[in-house]
Amino acid sequence: MKRRVPIVVWLWAAIPIAIVITSRSTVGQSGGFGHQNKPENLKALFDELHRAIGVGDTKRAGTITRSLLPDEIRIRKGLRSDVSPEVVKQIVAWQRSITAADEEATARLFSADRENTQVNVHAATTEEIARYEPGSTAFAEFPGGAKRVAQQALRPGMTFYEVELVKPGQPNGMKFHLFFWDGERWAMLGPVWRAIG
């Protein structure tokens, strides 16, 4: 006579498998951080990056930083489809120029003063940045160069973000420009107005 295995035993046996599958699904290019298309997720990514920088975890900080630097395919996701190939080429070349070959320099690309521990994330759509109305988030938080890029090249209907690292309670700090959701994870165009003239 065959012995039946109680269903409870089967359920307990399945739990470790489910945990492994779930944990693997969140492991991406930034080494385990679960990217989500939410401003608080971008903030959490920078919190994690700056914890890694603060404790000297160059490998972790470098992995997160590299995940934010897009290749041409990801760059195009933030741009209008009619942007000329020459402009795309200039942006790709600029992105490559800021990508350091040295692991430690890459890890510190998004660093700021150690006291700048508060991460602020400011959002505006392409259209809001292009209008640049006084009193708007776009006007207050995005640099003037972003207005021109929004008018000429940014994909309509998308939301872009400024990430700002400030001392707690202070209104201003170090800013990084034009982050966007590429469909899978966060990417940064950066101050591309410098690249396209």
Secondary structure by P-SEA (a helix, b strand, c coil): ccccccaaaaaaaaaaaaaaaaaaaaccccccccccccaaaaaaaaaaaaaaaaacaaaaaaaaaaaacccaaaaaaaccccccaaaaaaaaaaaaaaccccaaaaaacccccccccbbbbbbbcaaaaaaccccccccccccaaaaaaaaccccccbbbbbbbbbccccccccccccccccccbbbbbcccccccc
